[in-house]
Amino acid sequence: MAFPQNFLDEIKNRIAVSDIVGRRVKLQRRGREYVGLSPFKQERTPSFTVNDDKQFYHCFATGKHGSVFDFIMETEGLSFPEAVEQLARQAGLEMPERDPQAAQRAAVQATLIDVTEASALWFQAQLKTPEAAEARAYLERRGVSQELIERFGIGYAPAARTALIEHLTARQMRPAQIVEAGMAIQPDETDRPPYDRFRERIIFPIHDARGRVIAFGGRAMSADAKAKYLNSPETPLFHKGAVLFNFARARQPAYDANMVLVAEGYMDVVGLARAGLHHAVAPLGTAVTEDQIRLLWRLAPEPVMCLDGDEAGLRAAYRAIDRILPQLKPGFSMQFALLPAGKDPDDVVRDGGAEAMKDIIGRARSLIDMMWEREIERAPWDTPERAAALKQRLRDAVALINDKDVRALYGQEVKARLDKLLGGGAYGNQGRSGQASGYRSSGRQQRAPWGSRRPQPATSELRRSDLGRGEVSFPRREALIVLAVLNHPDILLSQRDHFENLDLSSPELDQLRFKIVDYFDKLPNAEAGLDIDALTGHLNEHGLAELTQRLRQMPEARLLTFVRKESDLNDVVAGWLETTVVHHKLLTLTAEKALVQEELATEMARDGTQNALDRLTAIKNEIAALERNDDSA
């Protein structure tokens, strides 16, 4: 709506910009202005100014500038009307009258919110009754503490057919209102009375951006229920495609973390909160919508979708891509964190705590990686016609992007990846090096890939690998460590924990390592030894045949004692342990080198600079010596 200018001016006159900014920024007065550190960028020297006389703020570090309304919208993710309403309350001003129809709609909504808010309190009270013992036991088994129950307002709907209706009508709420708010169902036979929508379910209140209860989600406790999860219907208050579960509570933590996590359901959000990750939200039983994407971008520029790594989770990610692409704009995108197959965020947190989930989030994939993977997987590209179809699919996806700059850059990136995957000659780029796609430059026109190799769609486990992107290299040392276990799985009889806990930078090798350890752990009699053919068969069944074959085709597979199949197990274990020690040392030295370089970059003027330089030189020399010895092995 358009607000009268005199009303906006009155808010500005009553509320000083410094009062609002001062809640987030420590301000110091300098003359007629205030200065402080930028709330939008980390800095050591203050570059953020506030001028109450002119009623604006300015950030020299980022160029951001605006009024008190802009600051609220920028730091709290509010829309302009929401910012005006919040500041008007603080200024003690009544909101101006809107048009008659809008006022009528607001009156209806206010009445319905009375119904939903009263229902929420009643559900919460029911969770404490003897009838809800099974529901409380379920929540306890899922690790939901009383603090989390209260934080999320979790409740219980008893099995009685009209218990809620009776409670609400006793408080002078009309049955028609209760039905319109989505709390009851009116049978088609209008002469029959309505009955409660939610019965024998754990109840999760759903709030709007202002924190008001507008709807509910219910998890069935009965195995005979037609639907495990049930949401409120569409109402004047609630449009499920335009609402995110936990949005209001997640707003401030998301701003603080500069990140928002998108889980699949209520319990995932609650589970993440149990691990201290309070910046999580969830769509309401549907694929993420355009409205929800815009809501997410109000919280963070690159939300992270946390999805099950199985086929269903990948399909959900792939469906979301076409919703996101048209809305892309500079600085705003989406990331995808794929969890271990069969596990949701709640499982990950229960098994490994917050650090396990943070590790997965830290390895989130970009939108363009997921888009590329989707099209590569869809069909083979082993003939010119099929490769042309792949190229067309990618072009069609890029064409969905409305922002011309983002669209152009996506097009450049896709073309570069296609040249790597298929060979530059396949697209008329004569003279381009074919090495990126596995061909050596000979000074002649590059050969097209068909016939010389037959690419196939990536398998479910391999599609996110370097191989699936047309790249063939792995970190050499990590590849040898995994290859040794592939060829000599009996290493795990003495080194199982050591193998599982090694830091591997390659996601593909890490996934292969996980499958090997998982197979070992599930063997009924692993102590008797592992059969290499059985292990290979297990990995092939999980789509890892191409990856294991590529490892076994490494030149070192025949040269190094500790990876050769025919080597003695004692020699293998000794060589493998030596390699893992070098691997760990190099990781430690590399991390230490980065810290010293950072210290040098930030403290060049201090007296201790020479000591840091000496340390850096010593670290570099030690790294070089380890790598020389490793290369000569």
C-alpha positions in Angstrom: 0.0 0.0 0.0 1.0 3.6 -0.4 1.5 5.5 2.8 0.8 9.3 3.1 4.1 11.1 3.0 3.2 13.2 6.1 2.7 9.9 8.0 6.2 8.7 7.0 7.7 12.1 7.8 6.1 12.0 11.3 7.8 8.6 12.0 11.1 10.0 10.9 10.6 13.0 13.2 9.8 10.9 16.2 12.5 8.2 15.8 16.1 9.1 15.4 18.1 7.0 13.0 20.8 6.7 15.6 18.4 5.1 18.1 17.5 2.3 15.6 21.0 1.8 14.3 22.5 2.0 17.8 20.7 -1.3 18.7 23.1 -3.1 16.3 26.1 -0.8 15.9 28.2 0.7 18.7 28.1 4.4 17.8 30.4 7.2 18.8 29.5 10.9 18.3 31.8 12.9 16.2 30.6 16.5 15.7 27.1 16.4 14.2 27.4 12.7 13.2 27.8 9.3 14.7 30.3 6.7 13.5 30.8 3.0 14.0 31.8 -0.2 12.4 29.8 -1.3 9.4 27.0 -3.7 10.1 27.2 -5.0 6.5 30.9 -5.8 6.3 33.6 -6.8 8.7 36.1 -4.0 9.2 38.6 -2.7 11.7 38.3 1.1 11.1 34.9 2.7 11.4 33.4 3.7 8.0 29.7 3.8 8.9 28.1 7.2 9.7 24.6 8.2 10.9 23.3 11.8 10.6 20.1 12.4 12.6 19.7 15.9 11.2 19.6 14.7 7.7 17.8 11.5 8.7 20.1 9.0 6.9 22.9 6.5 7.4 25.8 5.9 5.0 28.2 3.0 4.8 31.5 3.9 3.0 32.6 0.2 3.0 29.7 -1.0 1.0 28.1 2.1 -0.4 24.8 1.4 1.3 22.7 4.5 2.2 19.2 5.1 3.3 16.6 6.2 5.8 15.5 4.5 9.0 13.1 2.4 7.0 15.9 1.2 4.7 18.0 0.2 7.7 15.2 -1.9 9.2 14.5 -3.6 5.9 18.2 -4.2 5.3 19.0 -5.7 8.7 15.8 -7.4 9.6 14.5 -8.6 6.2 11.2 -6.8 6.5 9.2 -5.5 3.6 8.5 -1.8 3.4 5.0 -2.0 4.9 6.3 -4.3 7.7 9.1 -1.8 8.5 6.6 1.1 8.5 4.3 -0.8 10.8 7.1 -1.7 13.2 8.4 1.8 13.4 4.9 3.3 13.7 4.4 1.2 16.8 7.6 2.4 18.3 6.7 6.0 17.5 3.3 5.6 19.2 1.4 6.3 15.9 -1.7 4.6 14.6 -1.5 3.2 11.2 -3.4 5.2 8.6 -6.8 3.9 7.4 -6.6 1.8 4.3 -9.2 1.4 1.6 -12.5 -0.1 2.8 -12.0 -3.5 1.2 -8.5 -3.8 2.7 -9.8 -2.7 6.0 -12.6 -5.3 5.8 -10.0 -8.1 4.9 -7.8 -7.0 7.8 -10.8 -7.2 10.2 -11.6 -10.7 9.0 -8.0 -11.8 9.4 -7.8 -10.3 12.9 -10.8 -12.3 13.9 -9.4 -15.5 12.4 -6.1 -15.0 14.2 -8.0 -14.9 17.4 -9.2 -18.4 16.5 -5.7 -19.7 15.5 -4.0 -18.2 18.5 -6.5 -19.6 20.9 -6.2 -23.0 19.2 -2.4 -22.9 19.6 -2.7 -22.3 23.4 -5.2 -25.1 23.7 -3.0 -27.6 21.8 -0.1 -26.7 24.0 -2.1 -27.4 27.1 -3.3 -30.8 25.7 0.3 -32.0 25.3 0.5 -32.0 29.2 -2.5 -34.3 29.6 -2.4 -38.0 30.3 -3.9 -38.7 26.8 -0.8 -37.2 25.2 1.7 -39.6 27.0 2.5 -41.4 23.7 3.1 -38.0 21.9 5.4 -36.9 24.7 7.3 -40.2 24.5 7.7 -39.8 20.8 9.1 -36.3 21.2 11.5 -37.5 23.9 12.7 -40.3 21.6 13.4 -37.7 18.9 15.5 -35.7 21.4 13.0 -32.8 21.6 13.5 -31.2 25.0 10.9 -29.2 27.0 12.8 -26.1 26.1 12.3 -26.9 22.4 8.7 -27.8 22.9 8.1 -24.4 24.4 10.3 -22.6 21.8 8.3 -24.0 18.9 4.9 -24.1 20.7 4.5 -27.8 20.0 1.1 -29.2 21.1 -1.2 -32.1 20.8 -4.7 -32.6 19.3 -6.6 -35.3 21.2 -8.7 -37.9 19.4 -12.1 -36.5 20.4 -14.1 -35.4 17.4 -15.1 -31.9 18.5 -12.9 -31.1 21.5 -11.4 -28.0 20.0 -14.7 -26.7 18.6 -16.3 -27.0 22.0 -13.3 -25.2 23.6 -13.5 -22.3 21.1 -17.3 -22.0 21.0 -17.2 -21.7 24.8 -15.2 -18.6 24.3 -17.8 -17.0 22.0 -16.1 -18.0 18.7 -18.6 -19.0 16.0 -18.4 -22.4 14.3 -18.3 -20.6 10.9 -15.2 -18.7 12.0 -13.6 -21.9 13.3 -14.2 -23.5 9.9 -12.9 -20.5 8.0 -9.7 -20.4 10.0 -9.1 -24.0 9.0 -9.5 -25.5 12.5 -12.6 -27.5 11.7 -14.2 -29.3 8.7 -17.8 -28.6 7.6 -19.3 -31.8 6.1 -20.9 -31.5 2.6 -24.2 -32.2 4.2 -24.7 -28.7 5.6 -27.1 -29.9 8.2 -24.4 -31.9 9.9 -22.2 -30.0 12.5 -18.5 -29.4 11.8 -15.7 -31.5 13.4 -12.1 -30.9 14.4 -9.6 -31.0 11.5 -6.7 -32.1 13.7 -7.2 -35.2 15.9 -4.7 -37.5 17.5 -1.7 -35.6 16.2 1.4 -33.7 17.4 0.8 -30.1 16.5 3.3 -27.6 15.1 2.1 -24.0 14.9 2.9 -22.1 11.7 3.6 -18.4 12.0 3.5 -15.5 9.6 6.4 -13.1 9.2 5.1 -11.1 12.2 5.2 -14.1 14.5 1.4 -14.6 14.6 -0.1 -18.1 14.5 -1.9 -18.5 11.2 -2.0 -22.3 10.6 -0.8 -25.7 11.9 0.9 -28.8 10.8 0.1 -32.1 12.5 2.0 -35.4 12.7 -0.3 -38.4 13.1 0.3 -40.7 16.1 -2.0 -43.4 14.7 -0.6 -45.8 12.2 -4.0 -45.9 10.6 -4.1 -42.2 9.7 -4.7 -41.5 6.0 -1.8 -38.9 6.0 1.3 -39.0 8.2 1.5 -35.1 8.0 -1.5 -32.8 7.7 -1.4 -29.0 7.1 -4.1 -26.5 7.5 -6.0 -25.8 4.3 -5.8 -22.5 2.3 -7.5 -19.8 4.3 -7.7 -16.0 4.3 -4.7 -16.2 6.7 -2.7 -19.0 5.2 -1.4 -19.7 1.7 1.1 -22.5 2.1 3.1 -21.6 -1.0 3.9 -18.2 0.4 4.8 -19.2 4.0 7.9 -20.9 5.5 7.8 -22.8 8.7 9.9 -21.1 11.4 10.5 -18.0 9.3 9.8 -15.4 12.1 12.0 -17.2 14.6 14.8 -17.9 12.1 15.0 -14.3 10.9 17.4 -12.9 13.4 19.7 -16.0 13.6 19.8 -16.0 9.8 21.0 -12.4 9.7 23.6 -13.1 12.4 24.9 -16.2 10.5 24.4 -14.6 7.0 22.9 -18.0 6.1 19.5 -19.7 6.1 19.0 -23.5 5.9 16.1 -24.9 4.1 15.0 -28.3 5.5 12.3 -30.6 4.3 10.0 -30.7 7.4 9.1 -29.6 10.9 11.1 -32.2 12.7 14.2 -31.3 10.7 13.9 -27.7 11.7 13.4 -28.7 15.4 16.4 -31.1 15.1 18.7 -28.4 13.8 17.6 -26.1 16.5 18.5 -28.8 19.0 22.1 -28.6 17.6 22.1 -24.8 18.0 21.3 -24.1 14.3 18.4 -21.8 14.8 18.5 -20.3 11.2 16.5 -23.1 9.6 13.1 -23.0 7.9 11.0 -25.5 5.9 8.4 -25.3 3.1 5.1 -26.8 3.9 4.9 -30.2 2.1 5.5 -28.8 -1.4 8.5 -28.1 -3.6 9.9 -24.6 -2.8 7.8 -21.9 -4.6 8.7 -18.6 -6.2 7.2 -16.7 -3.2 9.2 -18.9 -0.8 12.4 -18.2 -2.7 11.8 -14.5 -2.4 11.2 -15.0 1.4 14.5 -16.9 1.7 16.4 -14.1 -0.1 15.1 -11.7 2.5 17.1 -13.8 5.1 20.3 -14.5 3.2 21.6 -14.1 -0.4 22.4 -17.8 -0.9 20.1 -20.1 1.2 21.3 -23.7 1.6 18.8 -26.4 0.8 19.4 -29.5 2.9 18.2 -32.5 1.1 18.4 -36.3 1.4 21.2 -37.5 -0.8 19.0 -40.4 -2.2 17.1 -40.3 -5.5 14.1 -38.6 -4.0 16.2 -35.8 -2.5 18.0 -35.3 -5.8 14.7 -35.1 -7.7 13.5 -32.4 -5.2 16.7 -30.5 -5.9 16.3 -30.8 -9.6 12.7 -29.7 -9.5 13.7 -26.6 -7.5 16.2 -25.6 -10.1 13.6 -24.5 -12.7 11.8 -22.5 -10.0 15.0 -20.7 -9.0 16.6 -20.0 -12.4 14.0 -17.4 -13.6 14.4 -15.4 -10.3 18.2 -15.3 -10.2 19.7 -11.8 -9.9 23.2 -10.5 -9.1 24.3 -11.7 -5.7 21.4 -14.0 -5.1 21.3 -17.8 -5.7 20.8 -21.1 -3.9 23.1 -23.8 -2.6 22.4 -27.5 -2.1 23.7 -29.6 0.7 23.2 -33.3 0.0 23.0 -35.5 3.1 24.0 -39.1 3.3 21.3 -41.3 1.6 18.5 -42.2 3.9 19.3 -39.5 6.5 17.6 -36.2 7.1 19.1 -33.3 9.1 17.5 -34.5 12.3 19.3 -37.9 11.8 22.7 -36.2 11.1 22.4 -34.1 14.2 21.4 -37.0 16.4 24.3 -39.1 15.1 27.1 -36.6 14.8 26.0 -33.4 16.5 26.2 -29.9 15.1 29.7 -30.4 13.7 28.5 -33.2 11.4 25.8 -31.0 10.0 28.1 -28.0 9.6 30.6 -30.1 7.7 27.8 -31.1 5.2 26.7 -27.5 4.9 30.3 -26.4 4.3 30.4 -28.7 1.2 27.2 -27.4 -0.3 27.0 -27.4 -4.1 26.3 -24.4 -6.2 23.2 -24.0 -8.3 25.1 -24.2 -11.6 26.8 -27.5 -10.4 23.4 -29.0 -9.7 22.0 -27.8 -13.0 24.9 -29.2 -14.9 24.6 -32.5 -13.0 20.9 -32.8 -13.8 21.4 -32.5 -17.5 24.4 -34.7 -17.7 22.5 -37.4 -15.9 19.4 -37.2 -17.9 20.6 -39.1 -21.1 23.8 -40.4 -22.7 26.0 -38.0 -24.8 27.9 -40.6 -26.7 26.9 -39.6 -30.3 26.8 -36.2 -32.0 23.0 -36.2 -31.9 22.9 -37.0 -28.2 25.6 -34.5 -27.4 23.6 -31.9 -29.4 20.6 -32.7 -27.3 22.6 -32.2 -24.1 23.8 -28.9 -25.4 20.2 -27.9 -26.2 18.9 -28.9 -22.7 21.6 -26.8 -21.1 20.8 -23.8 -23.4 17.1 -24.2 -22.5 17.9 -24.1 -18.8 20.1 -21.0 -19.1 17.4 -19.3 -21.2 15.1 -19.5 -18.1 17.2 -16.8 -16.4 15.6 -13.4 -16.7 18.6 -11.3 -15.6 20.7 -10.7 -18.7 24.0 -10.4 -16.8 23.5 -13.6 -14.8 22.2 -15.4 -18.0 25.3 -14.4 -20.0 27.7 -15.6 -17.3 25.8 -18.9 -16.9 26.1 -19.3 -20.7 29.8 -18.8 -20.6 30.3 -21.3 -17.8 28.1 -23.9 -19.5 30.1 -23.5 -22.8 33.4 -23.9 -21.0 32.2 -27.1 -19.3 30.8 -28.5 -22.5 34.2 -27.9 -24.2 35.9 -29.8 -21.4 33.4 -32.7 -21.5 33.1 -33.2 -25.3 36.2 -31.6 -26.7 36.5 -28.2 -28.2 36.5 -29.6 -31.8 33.0 -30.9 -31.3 31.7 -27.4 -31.4 33.9 -25.9 -34.1 36.5 -24.4 -31.8 39.5 -25.4 -33.9 42.9 -25.3 -32.3 41.6 -25.5 -28.7 43.6 -27.8 -26.4 41.8 -31.0 -25.9 43.7 -32.0 -22.8 40.8 -30.9 -20.5 38.7 -33.7 -22.0 41.4 -36.3 -22.1 43.1 -35.7 -25.4 46.7 -34.6 -26.0 47.3 -31.6 -28.3 49.2 -32.7 -31.5 49.0 -29.6 -33.5 46.2 -31.1 -35.6 42.5 -30.5 -35.5 41.1 -32.1 -32.3 39.2 -35.3 -32.7 35.6 -35.4 -31.7 35.0 -37.7 -28.7 32.6 -40.2 -30.4 34.1 -43.5 -31.1 37.3 -42.9 -29.2 35.3 -43.1 -26.0 31.7 -43.6 -25.2 30.6 -41.4 -22.3 27.6 -42.6 -20.3 25.3 -40.9 -17.9 26.8 -40.6 -14.5 25.6 -43.1 -11.9 23.9 -41.9 -8.8 27.1 -42.1 -6.7 29.4 -40.7 -9.4 27.5 -37.9 -11.0 28.8 -35.3 -8.6 32.4 -36.4 -9.1 35.2 -34.8 -11.2 34.6 -37.6 -13.7 31.0 -36.6 -14.2 32.1 -33.0 -14.9 34.6 -34.1 -17.5 37.7 -33.9 -15.2 39.8 -36.9 -14.4 42.2 -36.0 -11.7 42.1 -36.7 -8.0 44.5 -35.6 -5.3 47.2 -38.2 -6.0 48.0 -39.2 -2.4 44.3 -39.4 -1.4 43.7 -41.6 -4.4 46.5 -44.0 -3.5 45.3 -44.3 0.1 41.8 -45.3 -1.1 43.2 -47.5 -3.9 45.3 -49.5 -1.4 42.2 -50.3 0.6 40.3 -51.2 -2.6 43.0 -53.7 -3.5 43.8 -54.9 0.0 40.5 -54.5 2.1 42.1 -56.5 4.9 43.9 -53.2 5.9 40.6 -52.4 7.6 41.1 -55.3 10.1 43.7 -53.2 11.9 43.2 -49.7 10.4 39.4 -49.3 10.1 39.1 -46.2 12.4 42.2 -44.6 11.0 40.8 -45.0 7.5 37.4 -43.6 8.4 38.8 -40.5 10.2 41.3 -39.4 7.5 40.7 -36.0 6.1 40.0 -36.3 2.4 39.5 -33.2 0.3 37.9 -35.1 -2.6 34.1 -35.6 -2.1 34.2 -38.5 -4.5 37.0 -40.3 -2.7 35.3 -39.5 0.6 32.0 -41.1 -0.6 33.9 -44.2 -1.9 35.6 -44.4 1.5 32.2 -44.2 3.2 30.8 -47.1 1.1 33.9 -49.3 1.9 33.7 -48.7 5.6 29.9 -49.2 5.6 30.4 -52.6 3.8 33.0 -53.6 6.3 30.8 -52.7 9.3 27.9 -54.7 7.9 29.8 -58.0 7.4 28.7 -60.6 9.9 32.3 -61.9 10.2 34.6 -59.2 9.1 37.4 -60.5 11.3 37.8 -63.5 9.0 39.0 -61.2 6.2 37.4 -59.3 3.3 37.0 -60.7 -0.2 38.1 -58.2 -2.8 35.7 -59.4 -5.4 32.8 -59.2 -3.0 33.8 -55.6 -2.1 34.1 -54.7 -5.7 30.6 -56.1 -6.4 29.2 -54.2 -3.6 30.7 -50.9 -4.9 29.5 -51.7 -8.4 26.0 -52.2 -7.1 26.1 -48.7 -5.7 27.2 -47.1 -9.0 30.9 -46.8 -8.2 32.3 -49.1 -10.9 33.6 -46.2 -13.1 35.3 -44.5 -10.2 37.0 -47.7 -8.9 38.1 -48.6 -12.4 39.7 -45.2 -12.9 41.6 -45.5 -9.6 42.8 -49.0 -10.6 44.0 -47.6 -13.9 46.4 -45.1 -12.3 50.0 -45.7 -13.3 51.0 -46.0 -9.7 48.7 -49.0 -9.3 51.4 -51.2 -10.8 54.4 -49.3 -9.6 53.9 -48.8 -5.8 54.3 -51.8 -3.5 51.6 -50.8 -1.1 48.8 -50.6 -3.7 49.7 -53.6 -6.0 47.2 -56.4 -5.6 50.0 -59.1 -5.4 51.9 -57.4 -2.5 52.2 -58.9 0.9 49.7 -57.5 3.4 52.4 -56.5 5.9 54.3 -54.5 3.2 50.9 -53.0 2.2 50.0 -51.8 5.7 53.5 -50.4 6.3 53.5 -48.4 3.1 49.9 -47.3 3.6 50.6 -46.0 7.1 53.6 -44.1 5.9 51.5 -42.5 3.1 48.8 -41.5 5.6 51.4 -40.0 7.9 52.8 -37.8 5.1 49.2 -36.9 4.1 48.4 -35.7 7.6 51.7 -33.8 7.9 51.0 -32.0 4.7 47.5 -31.1 5.7 48.8 -29.7 9.0 51.6 -27.8 7.4 49.4 -26.3 4.7 46.9 -25.1 7.4 49.8 -23.6 9.4 51.2 -21.9 6.3 47.8 -20.3 5.7 47.7 -18.9 9.2 51.2 -17.5 9.0 50.5 -15.9 5.6 47.3 -14.3 7.2 49.4 -13.1 10.1 51.9 -11.5 7.7 49.1 -9.9 5.7 47.6 -8.2 8.7 50.6 -7.4 10.9 53.4 -6.3 8.5 54.1 -3.2 10.6 54.8 -5.1 13.8 58.2 -6.1 15.1 57.5 -9.8 14.9 57.3 -9.9 11.1 60.7 -11.4 10.6 59.9 -14.3 12.9 56.7 -15.0 10.9 58.7 -14.9 7.6 61.2 -17.4 9.1 58.4 -19.7 10.1 56.8 -19.4 6.7 60.1 -20.3 4.9 60.6 -23.3 7.2 57.1 -24.5 6.6 57.5 -24.2 2.8 60.8 -26.0 2.9 59.3 -28.9 4.9 56.3 -29.1 2.6 58.6 -29.2 -0.4 60.8 -31.9 1.1 57.8 -34.1 2.0 56.4 -33.7 -1.6 59.8 -34.5 -3.2 60.1 -37.7 -1.1 56.6 -38.6 -1.8 57.0 -38.1 -5.6 60.1 -40.3 -5.6 58.4 -43.1 -3.7 
